Amino acid sequence: MKLFYPLSLKVSLWLMLNLLLLAATGLGFFVASGGLRWDALVTGPSGERLQSLANIIAGEAAAAAAGPARDAVLKRFSTAYQADFSLFNPDAQIAGHTVELPEIVRAQLDFRGGRNGPPGAPGDRRPLAGRGDAFRGGEFEGPRRREPPPDKGGPPEFAEKGRREPPPDGLLGRFLIHSGNPVAYWVGLRVPFATAERPRGGPARLIIRVSSLWSLLHLLNLQSWVLAATGAIALSVLFWLPLVHHVTRSISQLTTATEQIAEGRFETRILTRRHDELGLLGDAVNRMALRLDTQIKGQKRFLGDVAHELCSPLARLQMTAGILAEQAPPEIQPTVNDLREEVQQMSALVNELLAFTKAGLQPREVALRAVAVAPLARAILAREDVSGRVTLHCSAEVTVKADSDLLARALGNLVRNALRYGGETGAITLTAKAAETHVSLAVADEGPGVPAGDIDRLGEPFFRPEIARTRESGGVGLGLAIVRSSITSCGGEVRFTNLTPTGFCAELRLARI
């Protein structure tokens, strides 16, 4: 089965690819500036703003008295930024929300035990060992401030055990870690912490615990960028939707109209106000439908006129053949019988031509009314099925919207076809099933069916499958064409299918009342 991909889906996917390309470009600039790591979020301008905030918090905490006053300072900022702020020095936690640091965060701080007891124990005054880039995975030792050389200005430098070159300014003393147990984001920043008792200050770390990514973006002041990107995507989608809808609606109208024209409804027209290629295509389809309608009506009218003119000569010829059969000597009776049979075949052909043209030339706006299916079907079977082979399955309340004469003509032709081609003993059924919006009338037999390649051509005037091209079977290929024309005039549709393992089914679908 060939897969179907709607045009709206293709255009939408193309739009999404465009937006993904823009997002990938932005991500590329982000990776180029800070690397593809969580730490990259605390570098650059956002990291500098966070560092300034951390310095302010540390300054206010240092100015406050030790104990509840310092905790109150950090609690105030925790409430404002929806995060937990905690202040540590190499000895222990100084102030803020008491937190249990995950191992992955403690590894960044690297509290070490020794002869003075476990890290953070009372009286443990050991400094925190490490490197200048401790918060990027190494070890940290409390900085010792030294004055810059007399001939050079600039900020003080940090002297460390096992001295190394300091990392880039934007990365010094900062880290961002995502932990799984508990699920949180941990930000660590180096801050100055000088109190009245220790005027020269000492190493300190501000640890920030954030419970969600959105809160982290709020802390880093990046939520405005995320909202701007989301708004740009939403506006892009809203900007494209009218175009996609306008194009796909026009194509859907064209598809529906061409399908109706292919089914023989040549009065179909496309109402379009477009002034582009789709509008030109719609006008071309309208012109094609008009010309087809004119030609088909002309052909049917010509056939009707010819059939009508042939009726009188054929009637006289039949009468003459009958008289000749009564008066002819026995030796020429076989010839006369052949003549009468040929005349009878010609008369049947003319009658079917008249019926076909009458059905095809019916005004498109036929006066449709409620038609009870059960009594109509019983009347048709009483006329066409003298032997009683056809079984009727129809409830009394089934009613359709149709023209009773056209529906009777269509059902009569289907019953005659089933009796003619359904085999000598096979069962034949006429079934009416009511759905929510329509009624299905199906005539099914157990005959040999129709070759699969001929199913789509059934209903074409004068078309007969090879299996039906025998003199004994009769017919000229107009019966199903009359069925299709009659049901189309009633606003319905006709479907032909082969049954499994054998058999053929003709289904009429009409509006339900």
N, C-alpha and C positions, 0 to 999 in steps of 0.2 A: 504493500500500500504506500502510495506516494505521500510524504509528509507535507502538511500545509502550514506555511508560515505567514501569518497576517502581515500586511504592510505596516500597520500601526506598531506591531511588535518589532519589526526591523528598524523602523525609524526611532522607536524608543530605545532600543539597544544601541543604536548609533549615537544617540544623545548621551546615554550613560557612558559609552566608551570615551566620548569627548570630555565628559566631566571627570572620568577616571584619569584621563591623560593630564588634565589640569592638576588634579590632586597628586598624581605621581610627580609632576614637575615641582609642585610646592614641597613635597616630601624630599625630592632630590636636593633642593636648596637647603632644607632643614638638615639633612644628613651631611651635606658638604660643610655646613657651618659648625655643627656640633657633634656629628657622628650618630650612628644608629644605636643609641643607648638611652636609658632613662636619664643618665647624668646630663644628656644634652639639653633637657628642659631647664636645668638650673645654670646654664651658661648663657652668655649673651645678655641682652637687655633685661629679660625676665629674671635671670639669676642675679643681676646687679640690683634690680628693684627689691628682690627678696633679701639680698644681703643688707641693703640699707634698712629694711624693716627689722631684720635680726639685730642690727647694731642699735637701733632705737630701743627695742625690747630689752636688750642687755643693759643699755645705759640706764633705763628707768628702773630695772631690777637692781642694778648696783647702787643706785641712789636711795633705794628703799631699805628699810631695816630688814635684817635677816629674819626669816620665819614667815609668818602669815602675810606680812606686807608684800614680800617678794612674790609669794604665791598669788596674791590678789592681782598684782601687775600682770602676770602671765595668764591668769584666768580671764582678765578683761580682754586681752588679745585673742585668747582661744575662742571666746564667745563671738567676737567680731568676725573672725575668719573661719569659724566652724572647723577648728582643728585643735589638737592637743599640743601645747607648747611646754617643753621641759628644758631646764638649763642644767648642764653638767659641767663639773671641772674634773681634773684628773683624780680627785679624791672620791667624789660621790656626787649625787644629784644635789644641786643647789636649791632649786625652786621649781615650781610648776606642777603639772599633773603627773602623778606617780604612774609610771608605765613599766611594763616588763618587756625589755628589749629583746627581740628575736636574736638568734645566734648570728644571722647574717648581718644584723646591724651592730651587734657587739663586736663582730670581727673587724668592723671598720673602726670602732673605738679601741679595741684590743686592750682591755683591762687585764693586767698581769698580776699573778700572785707571787709571793716570795717570802722572805723571812718575817716580814711584818704582817703576815696573814693574808687572807684572800683580798682581792681587789675590792675597794669600796668599803672595807671594814673600818670601824672606828679606830682612829689613830693611824690609819694607813696613809702616809703622806707621799708615797711614791709618785713621781710624775708618770704621765702616759707616754710610753716609748713609741717611736715611730718616725715617719718621714714627713716632709712638708706636704706631700700629696696623700696624707693618711685617708682622706675621705674618698679616695678613688681606689681603695683596695689595699693600701699599705698600712704602716704603723705610724702613730702620731706621738711625738714627744712635745711637751709643753715648750713653747717658744721662749727664747731668751732674747730680750730686746737689746739691740746694740745701736749706737748712734751711727748714722751714715758718715762716710769719710768727709773731712772738712771741705774738700774741693768738689763734692757731689751733693746734689740735693735729692729729694725724692723720699719715698716712704721707707720706714725701717725695714730691715731684712730679718729673717729668722735663721738663727744658728741651730743646727741639729746634730745629734749623734750620728756618726756615719754620714757626714754631710753630703748632700747632693744638690744639684741645681734646682731651684724652685720651679714648680710647674707653671704653666701659663696663668696669668693673673685671674682669668675668668674661672679657673678650675680649682684654685687654691682653697683647700679646706671645705669643699662642698661635695655632697653626694646625694643621690636620690635612689632609693631601693624600694622595690615592690616585694612584699613578703606574702607568703601564702597562708601562714598560720601564726598569728591572726592575719586575715586579709586586710592589708593596709599599705599606704605609701609613706615612707620615712624619708624626711629631708634633714640633712645635717649641715650646719654652717659653723664656721669658726667666727667667734665674736670676741671683742675686747671686754674684759670684766675687771674693772678697777674700783675698789671700794675704799671707804675711809680707813679701814684697817690695813688694806694692801693698796697703797696709792699707785704702785707700779703695775698693778694688775697681774694677770696671769692667763694661762690658756683656759678657754672655756668653749663649750659646744652647745649650740641651741638645737635641740632635736624636735622636729615637728612631725606629728603623726596625723595623717589624713586618711579618712575611711573610704573615700570614693574618688574616682578620677575627676568627676566634675568639681568636687571640692578642691582637688589639687590644682585644676585649671583656674579656679577662682583665686586660690592663694597666689598663683604665679601671674595673675592678671591676664590670663590667656583666653578666658571664656568669651571675651568680645570677639576674638579672632575666630573661634569655633562657631559662634553665632553668625558672624559675617559670612563664613564659608557655607554654613547650612542655608542661610538666607539666599546666597548666590545660587546654590543648587536648586532651591525651591523656586526662585524667580526664573531660572533657566527652564525648569520643567513647565512652569505656568506659561512662559513665553512660547514654548514649542507646542504645547497642547492644542491651542486653537488651530495652528497650521496642520498638525497631524490629523486632528478631527475633521477639519474641512476637506483635506485631501482624501482621507479614507472614506468619508461619507459620500463624496462624489464618485469614487471608484465603486463603492457598494451599490449606488444607484445604477451605475453603468452595468455592473454585473447582473443585478436583478432584471434590468430591462432586456439585456441580451439573452438571458435565460428564458424570459417570457416570449421573446421573438422566436427563439429556437423551438419553442413548443407550439408555435403557430399563432400566437397572439400578436398579430402584426399591427394592431391598433395601439400598441404600447408606445408611449412617448416619454422622453426624459426631460424633466423640468429643471433646467440649470441656468444660472445667471453668471456663470464663470466666464472670464475673458482671457483664458489661457489655453494651454494644450488640451486640458481635460474638457473645457467648454467646447473646443473645436471637435473633439472626439464625440461628445454628446450630440452635437448638431449633425455629425456624420451618421451616427446611429439612427437618429430620427429620420433623416433623409432615406437611409437604407430601409427602415421599417415601412415608410410611406410607399416607396417604390415596390417593395415586396407585397404589401397589402393590395396595392392597385393591380399588380400583375396576377396575384393569386385569385382575387375577386373576378378579374376579367376572364381567367381560365375557367373558373367554376361557372361563371355566367354563360360562357360559350358552351361548356359541356351540358349545362342545363337546357340551353336553347336547342342544341343538337338532339339531346335525348327527348325533349318534348316534341320536336318535329318528327322523330322516328316512331313515336308511339302510334300514330294513325296508320302509316304503311305497315308496321308490324302487326297491328290488329287485323288489318285486311289480309295480310299474308297468313296469319294463323287461321283465320276463317276459311281462306281458300284451301289451306293444307287440310283442314278438317273435312271439307267437302270432297277433296280429292281422295282422302283416305276412305271415305264411304263409297265412292264410285269407282275407284281404281280396281283393275283386275288383280287376282291373287298374285300373279307373277311379279308385279311391281310394288306390292305392299311393303317389302323391306326398304325399298328406296324411299317410298313415301314416309315411312316411319322415321328414317334418318332425317328427312327434310323437316318433319314436324319437331324432332329433337333439336335440330339446329335452330329452328325458329324460336323454340322455347328458350334456348340458351341466350339468343339475342334479346328476347323479351326480358329475361332476368337481368341481363347486363344493363339494359336501358332503365329498368326500374331502380336498380342500385345507383345508377348515375343520377337519376332524378332525386333519390333519397339523399345522396351525398351532396349534391349541389344545394338542395333545400336546407340541409343542416349547416353547410358552410356559408350560405348566404343569409342565414338568420341574422337579424339585427343584433349587434353586440349587447345592447341594453335590453335583453329579454326580460319580460315581466316575470320575475321569480316569485314563487309563493310556497307556502308550506305544503309538502307532499308526503302523505303517509306511505311508507315503503312497503309494509306487509300486504295491503290489498292490491297495490300496483303489481308487486311481484307475483302474487297468486294469479292475477289476471293474465300476466305474461306467460306463466307456466301452463295455464289452461289452454292458451293458444298455441304455444310452441312445443310443449312437451306432452304429446298425446300418450306416449308409453309410460309416463310417470317415473322416469329415471332420475330426475333432478330432485334433490332434497332441499327444502327451504328451512333456514335457521334465521328467524327474524321475530323479534318481539313486537307486540302491537303498538307500543308507544314510540317506536323509532320514526322520526320525522326529519326530512331534509328540506333545504331551500333549493328549489329547482323548478324547471318547467316540466310538467307531467308528460307531455308528448315527447320531448327530447329525451327524457330519462327512460321512458318506455321503449323508445327506438333503440337506445344504447343497450339496455338490458336485454332486449329481444335479440339483438345481433350477437351479444355474448353468449346467450343460451344456445342459439343456433350453432355458433362455432363450437361450443363444448360438445353438443350432440353429434356434430359432424366429425370432429377430430379427436374426441375423447375416448375412442375405442368402442367396441360393441357392448362390452359388459362392465366397463369401468364406472365407478361411482362419480356422480356430479353433484356439487353442492352450490347453493346460492346462500351466502351468509351476510348478514348485516350486523355490524358491530358499531356501537356508539362510543365515541371518545368525548373528551371534554369540549372540544370546539368543532369536531367534524364527525361524519358518519362514513364508515368504510363498507362498501358493497363489493363483495368478492365472489366471482364465479370460478370455481376450481374443478379440474377434471384429473383423471389418472391416465391420460394419453401419453404419447411419446414426447410431448413438449415441443419446443422450438430450438433450433441450433443457437448456441450462445451468441454467435456473431450477428444473428438477425434480430435479437431482442430490441436493440435500440431503433431499428427501422420499422418495427411494427407500428401501424397507424399511418404510414405514408400511403397516399393514394396509389392503387394498382400494384403495391408491393405484396408479393406472396413468397414465403419461404419455399425452398426446393421441395420440402416434404409435402407441401400442399399443392404442388403443381401437377395435379392429375385431373383428368376429365371426370372421373367418378366422384371426386370430392366436390366439384362445382366451385362457384365463387370466382370473383374476378379481382380480389384484393381491395375491395372498397368497404367491407364490413367493419374492420377496426378503424378505418379512416372516418367512417360515419360515427362510430363510438366516440372517438377523440373530439370530433367537431361538435357533437351534441353536448358532451360533458363540458367542454371549454366554454360553450355558450351559456352553460349553467353556472359558470364560475368555479368549476371543479377541476380535478386533474385525474389522469389515467396512468396506471402503472402495470407493466407486464413483467412477470417473473416465472421462471421454471421452478418446479417443486422437486423435492428430493424424496425418494429416489427417482420417481417419474411423475409426470403431470405438468400442468400449466395453470397459471392463475392470472386472471385479469381483475384488477382492483380499481374501483371508482371511489374517489374521495370528494364528498360534497359537504357544504356547510351544514351544521346541525342547528335545528330550531328546538 
